[in-house]
Amino acid sequence: MIPKNTPAPFKIFLAENDTDDCLFFKEALKEFSMHTELTVVHDGEELMQLLTNETTKLPNVLFLDLNMPRKNGFECLMEIKSTTTLKQLTVIIYSTSFHNKAAATLFNNGASYYISKPFEIAKLKKVVQDIIELIAKGNFGQPSIETFLLTEEKRNHKPFSWFSDFFIIPDSTKLY
């Protein structure tokens, strides 16, 4: 039985189709001191159905991968931010892909942060835990464009040249 004064869990939705990345994300939460509740969906349509059906139980934060089947992260973000009941949702882009134009578009469309997934599990755990702590403390507004991108080494990320060919990215301003 849970005591009455126990705080409600910090609700997290993860929209991610890669099973290994889902496992790593769950591992990051296991070692976290905060009580969390994780819901995972594996494609964009499943995410939007869940958000539409759960409007009274929205998560504290949504971690959104860009490269998902059926509806990609760009499409989901635009739909979320154009829906009255969802537009206040804190959306963290969580992707291995990075492209300046895409990041600028995501920023302009209301994403709160863009996490470029570190390849080392320890660094991944740290960045996930840091962003959850930041949001749990009430810092869920959009930062400046200069602090929007979160990577293990901000200056050493490598943009994927194929990224702009794979996604249709609406025109936007440069990120840097």
C-alpha positions as CSV (number, residue, x, y, z in Angstrom):
1,M,0.0,0.0,0.0
2,I,1.3,3.4,-1.0
3,P,1.2,6.1,1.8
4,K,-1.2,8.9,1.2
5,N,1.5,11.6,1.4
6,T,3.6,10.0,-1.4
7,P,3.9,12.4,-4.3
8,A,2.3,11.3,-7.6
9,P,4.8,9.8,-10.1
10,F,6.4,12.1,-12.7
11,K,4.6,10.9,-15.9
12,I,6.8,10.4,-18.9
13,F,5.7,9.4,-22.4
14,L,8.4,8.1,-24.8
15,A,7.7,7.9,-28.5
16,E,10.5,5.8,-29.8
17,N,10.4,2.9,-32.3
18,D,14.0,1.6,-31.6
19,T,13.7,-1.2,-29.0
20,D,17.3,-0.7,-27.8
21,D,16.8,3.0,-27.3
22,C,13.6,2.3,-25.3
23,L,15.6,-0.2,-23.1
24,F,18.4,2.4,-22.5
25,F,15.8,5.0,-21.6
26,K,14.2,2.6,-19.1
27,E,17.6,1.9,-17.7
28,A,18.2,5.6,-17.2
29,L,15.0,5.8,-15.2
30,K,15.8,2.8,-13.0
31,E,18.7,4.6,-11.4
32,F,16.8,7.8,-10.9
33,S,15.8,8.9,-7.4
34,M,12.5,10.4,-8.6
35,H,9.4,8.2,-8.8
36,T,8.5,8.1,-12.5
37,E,5.9,6.4,-14.6
38,L,6.9,5.6,-18.2
39,T,4.5,5.0,-21.1
40,V,6.2,3.9,-24.4
41,V,4.7,4.1,-27.9
42,H,6.4,3.0,-31.0
43,D,5.0,5.1,-33.8
44,G,3.6,8.6,-34.3
45,E,0.0,7.5,-34.9
46,E,0.0,5.5,-31.7
47,L,1.3,8.5,-29.9
48,M,-1.3,10.9,-31.2
49,Q,-4.1,8.4,-30.4
50,L,-2.8,8.1,-26.8
51,L,-2.5,11.8,-26.4
52,T,-6.0,12.4,-27.8
53,N,-7.5,9.8,-25.5
54,E,-5.5,10.8,-22.4
55,T,-6.1,14.5,-22.4
56,T,-7.0,14.5,-18.6
57,K,-3.9,12.4,-17.8
58,L,-1.3,14.1,-19.9
59,P,2.3,13.4,-19.1
60,N,4.7,15.9,-17.4
61,V,6.9,15.5,-20.5
62,L,7.0,13.8,-23.8
63,F,10.3,12.5,-25.3
64,L,9.8,12.4,-29.0
65,D,12.0,10.7,-31.6
66,L,12.0,12.2,-35.1
67,N,12.3,9.0,-37.2
68,M,9.2,7.0,-36.4
69,P,6.9,5.0,-38.7
70,R,3.4,6.0,-39.7
71,K,3.8,9.6,-38.5
72,N,7.2,11.2,-37.8
73,G,8.3,13.4,-35.0
74,F,7.9,16.6,-37.0
75,E,4.3,15.8,-37.9
76,C,3.5,14.8,-34.3
77,L,5.1,18.1,-32.9
78,M,3.1,20.2,-35.3
79,E,-0.1,18.4,-34.4
80,I,0.5,18.6,-30.7
81,K,1.3,22.3,-30.8
82,S,-1.8,23.1,-32.9
83,T,-4.2,21.3,-30.6
84,T,-5.6,23.4,-27.8
85,T,-5.7,20.6,-25.2
86,L,-2.1,19.5,-26.0
87,K,-0.1,22.6,-26.9
88,Q,1.1,23.2,-23.4
89,L,2.7,19.7,-23.3
90,T,6.5,19.8,-22.8
91,V,8.0,18.1,-25.8
92,I,11.7,17.0,-25.8
93,I,13.0,16.0,-29.1
94,Y,15.1,12.8,-28.5
95,S,16.9,11.7,-31.6
96,T,20.3,10.4,-32.9
97,S,19.7,12.5,-36.0
98,F,20.7,16.2,-36.1
99,H,20.5,18.8,-38.7
100,N,20.7,22.6,-38.1
101,K,17.6,23.4,-40.3
102,A,15.6,20.7,-38.6
103,A,16.6,21.9,-35.1
104,A,15.6,25.4,-36.0
105,T,12.2,24.2,-37.3
106,L,11.6,22.2,-34.2
107,F,12.5,25.2,-32.0
108,N,10.2,27.4,-34.0
109,N,7.4,24.9,-33.8
110,G,7.5,24.8,-30.0
111,A,9.8,21.9,-28.9
112,S,11.2,22.6,-25.5
113,Y,14.6,21.0,-26.0
114,Y,16.5,18.9,-28.6
115,I,18.6,16.0,-27.1
116,S,21.1,14.5,-29.5
117,K,21.3,11.0,-28.0
118,P,24.8,10.2,-26.6
119,F,26.2,6.9,-27.8
120,E,27.5,5.9,-24.3
121,I,24.8,4.6,-21.9
122,A,26.3,6.5,-18.9
123,K,26.1,9.8,-20.8
124,L,22.6,8.9,-22.0
125,K,21.4,8.3,-18.5
126,K,22.9,11.6,-17.3
127,V,21.2,13.7,-20.0
128,V,17.8,12.0,-19.5
129,Q,18.0,12.4,-15.7
130,D,19.2,16.0,-16.0
131,I,16.4,17.1,-18.3
132,I,13.7,15.4,-16.1
133,E,15.1,17.1,-13.0
134,L,15.0,20.4,-14.9
135,I,11.4,20.0,-15.9
136,A,10.3,18.6,-12.5
137,K,11.6,21.8,-11.0
138,G,9.3,23.8,-13.2
139,N,11.7,24.8,-15.9
140,F,9.5,23.6,-18.8
141,G,9.4,26.7,-20.9
142,Q,11.3,26.9,-24.1
143,P,14.9,28.1,-23.6
144,S,16.8,30.4,-25.9
145,I,17.9,29.0,-29.2
146,E,21.5,28.9,-27.9
147,T,20.5,26.4,-25.1
148,F,17.9,24.5,-27.1
149,L,20.3,21.7,-28.2
150,L,21.5,19.3,-25.5
151,T,24.4,17.1,-26.4
152,E,27.2,15.5,-24.5
153,E,29.6,17.8,-26.3
154,K,27.6,20.6,-27.9
155,R,30.3,21.7,-30.3
156,N,31.4,18.3,-31.4
157,H,28.1,16.9,-32.7
158,K,28.2,15.7,-36.3
159,P,25.2,16.6,-38.4
160,F,23.9,13.8,-40.6
161,S,24.1,14.9,-44.2
162,W,21.3,12.5,-45.3
163,F,18.9,14.0,-42.7
164,S,17.6,16.8,-44.9
165,D,17.0,14.4,-47.8
166,F,15.1,11.9,-45.6
167,F,12.7,14.4,-44.0
168,I,10.9,17.3,-45.6
169,I,11.9,20.2,-43.4
170,P,9.8,23.3,-43.6
171,D,11.8,26.5,-44.2
172,S,13.2,28.0,-41.0
173,T,16.0,30.2,-39.7
174,K,19.4,28.8,-39.0
175,L,20.0,27.4,-35.6
176,Y,23.5,28.9,-35.1
